[in-house]
């Protein structure tokens, strides 16, 4: 069974757009390092995210992050800890948005996806209305190219036209 380990960003944005519930429906159980929980509860995080993190659901497992090797020191605490934790697992999927973190994970052979990948997977399973979720995501400070958003919406429209 694949272990899903998440960095801060996907959880943050999924809480902000009220789609955090897709995680357990897609992956059943999510693991985050304790550093990620601290980032979600940080005073700089949006209040809805802090509140969610203070009362996180039972499907979220918090693990002590392993000591990061020096090559991960360029990553922030959450990213570095999530990558380090993912390296300990054989069958893993890392949820991470930041391009530098995704590149480092890929360099280490860790399969990964981000918030958009989670929303796409949820749309494929008909768990979320993708255009609506993307509209809410774009209303936050999430950065993504307009072309990628247009491609995702076109793919979703095509899938809906074909039916389940």
C-alpha positions as CSV (number, residue, x, y, z in Angstrom):
1,X,0.0,0.0,0.0
2,X,1.4,3.4,-1.0
3,X,2.3,5.7,1.8
4,X,1.4,9.3,1.1
5,X,3.6,11.9,2.7
6,X,2.7,15.6,2.4
7,X,4.6,18.8,2.6
8,X,2.8,22.0,3.9
9,X,1.6,23.6,0.7
10,X,-0.9,21.0,-0.5
11,X,-2.6,20.8,2.9
12,X,-2.6,24.5,3.2
13,X,-4.3,25.1,-0.2
14,X,-6.7,22.2,0.1
15,X,-7.9,23.6,3.5
16,X,-8.2,27.1,2.0
17,X,-10.4,25.9,-0.9
18,X,-12.4,23.5,1.4
19,X,-11.2,20.4,-0.5
20,X,-9.0,18.8,2.2
21,X,-11.5,16.0,2.4
22,X,-10.4,14.6,-0.9
23,X,-7.1,13.4,0.6
24,X,-8.5,10.5,2.7
25,X,-10.9,9.6,-0.1
26,X,-8.1,9.3,-2.5
27,X,-5.3,8.0,-0.3
28,X,-7.0,6.9,3.0
29,X,-4.2,8.0,5.3
30,X,-1.7,10.9,5.0
31,X,1.5,11.2,6.9
32,X,3.1,14.6,7.6
33,X,6.4,15.3,9.4
34,X,6.1,17.2,12.7
35,X,7.8,20.1,10.9
36,X,4.9,20.4,8.5
37,X,2.4,20.4,11.3
38,X,4.3,23.3,12.9
39,X,4.3,25.2,9.6
40,X,0.5,24.7,9.3
41,X,0.1,26.1,12.8
42,X,2.5,29.0,12.3
43,X,1.2,32.5,13.1
44,X,1.9,33.4,9.4
45,X,-0.5,30.7,8.2
46,X,-4.1,31.6,7.4
47,X,-6.3,31.3,10.4
48,X,-8.5,28.6,8.8
49,X,-5.3,26.5,8.2
50,X,-4.1,27.1,11.7
51,X,-7.4,26.0,13.2
52,X,-7.6,22.9,11.0
53,X,-4.0,21.9,12.0
54,X,-4.8,22.4,15.7
55,X,-7.7,20.0,15.4
56,X,-6.4,17.7,12.6
57,X,-8.5,14.7,11.6
58,X,-7.8,11.1,12.6
59,X,-6.7,10.2,9.0
60,X,-3.7,12.4,9.4
61,X,-0.6,10.8,11.0
62,X,2.1,13.0,12.4
63,X,5.6,11.5,12.4
64,X,8.9,12.7,13.8
65,X,11.0,13.9,10.9
66,X,14.3,12.1,10.5
67,X,17.5,14.1,10.7
68,X,18.0,15.7,7.3
69,X,21.2,15.2,5.5
70,X,23.1,18.4,4.5
71,X,22.0,18.2,0.9
72,X,18.4,19.0,2.0
73,X,19.4,22.2,3.9
74,X,18.4,24.3,0.8
75,X,14.8,23.2,1.4
76,X,12.6,24.8,4.1
77,X,12.0,22.7,7.2
78,X,8.7,21.2,6.0
79,X,9.9,20.3,2.5
80,X,13.2,18.9,3.7
81,X,11.5,16.8,6.4
82,X,8.9,15.5,4.0
83,X,11.6,14.5,1.4
84,X,13.7,12.9,4.2
85,X,10.7,11.0,5.5
86,X,9.7,9.9,2.0
87,X,13.2,8.5,1.4
88,X,12.6,6.0,4.3
89,X,9.6,4.4,2.5
90,X,9.6,2.0,-0.4
91,X,6.1,2.6,-1.9
92,X,5.5,6.3,-1.4
93,X,3.9,9.3,-3.0
94,X,5.1,12.7,-1.9
95,X,2.7,15.7,-2.1
96,X,4.7,18.8,-2.6
97,X,4.2,22.0,-4.6
98,X,7.4,23.9,-4.6
99,X,9.4,23.4,-7.8
100,X,12.8,23.1,-6.1
101,X,11.4,20.5,-3.7
102,X,9.8,18.5,-6.5
103,X,13.0,18.5,-8.5
104,X,14.9,17.3,-5.4
105,X,12.4,14.6,-4.7
106,X,12.5,13.5,-8.4
107,X,16.3,13.5,-8.3
108,X,16.1,11.1,-5.3
109,X,13.6,8.9,-7.2
110,X,10.6,9.8,-5.0
111,X,7.4,9.9,-7.0
112,X,5.6,13.2,-6.3
113,X,2.6,15.4,-7.2
114,X,1.3,18.6,-6.0
115,X,-2.0,20.3,-5.2
116,X,-3.0,20.4,-8.9
117,X,-2.2,16.7,-9.2
118,X,-4.4,15.9,-6.2
119,X,-7.3,18.0,-7.6
120,X,-6.9,16.3,-11.0
121,X,-6.9,12.8,-9.3
122,X,-10.0,13.8,-7.3
123,X,-11.8,15.0,-10.5
124,X,-11.0,11.8,-12.3
125,X,-12.7,10.0,-9.4
126,X,-15.6,12.5,-9.6
127,X,-14.9,13.6,-6.0
128,X,-14.5,17.3,-6.9
129,X,-15.8,19.8,-9.5
130,X,-12.4,20.7,-11.0
131,X,-13.3,24.1,-12.6
132,X,-14.8,25.3,-9.3
133,X,-11.9,24.0,-7.2
134,X,-9.4,25.7,-9.6
135,X,-11.4,29.0,-9.4
136,X,-11.1,28.9,-5.6
137,X,-7.4,27.9,-5.8
138,X,-6.7,30.8,-8.1
139,X,-8.4,33.2,-5.6
140,X,-5.6,32.3,-3.1
141,X,-1.9,33.2,-3.6
142,X,-1.3,29.8,-5.4
143,X,0.9,30.4,-8.4
144,X,0.3,28.4,-11.6
145,X,0.4,29.2,-15.4
146,X,-2.8,30.0,-17.1
147,X,-1.9,27.5,-19.8
148,X,-1.8,24.6,-17.3
149,X,-5.1,25.6,-15.7
150,X,-6.7,25.8,-19.2
151,X,-5.3,22.3,-20.0
152,X,-6.7,20.9,-16.8
153,X,-10.1,22.4,-17.4
154,X,-10.1,21.1,-21.0
155,X,-9.1,17.6,-19.9
156,X,-11.9,17.7,-17.3
157,X,-14.5,18.9,-19.8
158,X,-13.5,16.0,-22.1
159,X,-13.7,13.5,-19.3
160,X,-17.1,14.7,-18.3
161,X,-18.3,14.5,-21.9
162,X,-17.2,10.9,-22.1
163,X,-18.9,10.1,-18.8
164,X,-17.8,7.7,-16.0
